[in-house]
Amino acid sequence: MSEVRVLNLPGRGDSGDKHWQTFWERSHPDYRRVIQAEWDNPDIDEWVETLHVAIVAEDSPVVLVAHSLSVSQVAHWAARHAFAADYRGQVKGALLVAPSDVEHPSYPPGARGFAPIPLLRLPFASIVVASTDDVRVSVERARLFAAAWGSRLDLPGAYGHLGSAAELGDWAYGKALLQTLIDGAT
């Protein structure tokens, strides 16, 4: 089997220098960030298409690493592409960190088309990681997402939105979860 490609999917605003996704890319130059044309006022159709192009760019298996709004992006991508007749099954796993509940009334405006969040069982292994004090998703909603997607739910503790502000650095805990998905893909 080909080497597994890891695609980093930052959330709204991209992941800055202090974000664990950026740290991971520094220590693993083979991890690739999927670059969106518009980070601050995202459109789901554009984000899904950009992700799809990155997935099918090569024939090798893929593990997705999504943070925040990109967790919803993965669910939308799966609903549109993973069940299509021409889909080749390249995505083998997804680490879905700090899903943003775009359906909650307090979610900031500007993200077009991300709601409603598809609640279809994902056709690949997945782990939802949620903080117990995340302002963007309650533990109850994270549980609902994980159950609907057929994902394992992991609650590492109180780390806010599990982004730059949490100062997770290279985030060894998340890397260990990612490694289980990579190992399962090979």
HUZIWO-V446184 format. One record per residue. D_FIRST is the distance of its C-alpha to the first C-alpha in Angstrom with 1 decimal. Layout:
d_first=D_FIRST
d_first=D_FIRST
//
This chain:
d_first=0.0
d_first=3.8
d_first=6.6
d_first=8.5
d_first=11.7
d_first=14.9
d_first=17.7
d_first=21.2
d_first=23.7
d_first=27.2
d_first=30.1
d_first=33.4
d_first=34.7
d_first=31.4
d_first=30.7
d_first=33.2
d_first=33.2
d_first=33.8
d_first=31.0
d_first=28.2
d_first=25.7
d_first=27.3
d_first=27.3
d_first=23.5
d_first=23.0
d_first=25.4
d_first=23.7
d_first=20.1
d_first=20.6
d_first=17.0
d_first=17.9
d_first=19.4
d_first=22.5
d_first=23.0
d_first=26.6
d_first=29.0
d_first=32.1
d_first=34.4
d_first=33.9
d_first=37.4
d_first=38.1
d_first=34.7
d_first=34.4
d_first=31.7
d_first=31.2
d_first=30.5
d_first=28.3
d_first=26.2
d_first=25.9
d_first=25.0
d_first=22.2
d_first=21.0
d_first=21.1
d_first=19.0
d_first=16.3
d_first=16.1
d_first=16.7
d_first=13.1
d_first=10.3
d_first=7.9
d_first=8.2
d_first=11.7
d_first=14.0
d_first=17.6
d_first=20.4
d_first=23.7
d_first=27.2
d_first=30.5
d_first=30.9
d_first=27.3
d_first=26.7
d_first=28.8
d_first=26.9
d_first=23.6
d_first=25.7
d_first=27.2
d_first=23.9
d_first=22.6
d_first=25.9
d_first=25.9
d_first=22.3
d_first=20.0
d_first=22.2
d_first=22.8
d_first=22.2
d_first=20.2
d_first=17.8
d_first=14.1
d_first=13.3
d_first=11.4
d_first=13.4
d_first=12.1
d_first=15.2
d_first=18.4
d_first=20.9
d_first=24.2
d_first=26.9
d_first=30.6
d_first=30.6
d_first=33.7
d_first=35.9
d_first=36.9
d_first=39.0
d_first=41.4
d_first=44.7
d_first=44.4
d_first=41.2
d_first=42.2
d_first=42.7
d_first=40.8
d_first=37.4
d_first=37.6
d_first=35.9
d_first=33.9
d_first=36.2
d_first=35.9
d_first=32.6
d_first=30.5
d_first=30.4
d_first=27.8
d_first=25.2
d_first=21.9
d_first=19.1
d_first=16.7
d_first=17.4
d_first=20.1
d_first=22.7
d_first=26.0
d_first=27.8
d_first=31.5
d_first=34.5
d_first=37.6
d_first=39.8
d_first=37.8
d_first=40.3
d_first=37.7
d_first=36.7
d_first=38.4
d_first=36.8
d_first=37.9
d_first=36.1
d_first=32.9
d_first=33.2
d_first=33.7
d_first=30.7
d_first=28.4
d_first=29.9
d_first=29.6
d_first=26.0
d_first=25.0
d_first=24.2
d_first=25.0
d_first=28.1
d_first=28.5
d_first=32.0
d_first=32.2
d_first=35.9
d_first=38.1
d_first=36.4
d_first=37.7
d_first=35.1
d_first=32.5
d_first=32.7
d_first=34.6
d_first=37.8
d_first=36.3
d_first=35.7
d_first=32.4
d_first=31.4
d_first=27.9
d_first=27.9
d_first=26.3
d_first=26.7
d_first=24.5
d_first=21.9
d_first=21.7
d_first=21.2
d_first=18.5
d_first=16.7
d_first=16.8
d_first=15.0
d_first=12.3
d_first=12.0
d_first=12.0
d_first=9.2
d_first=6.6
//
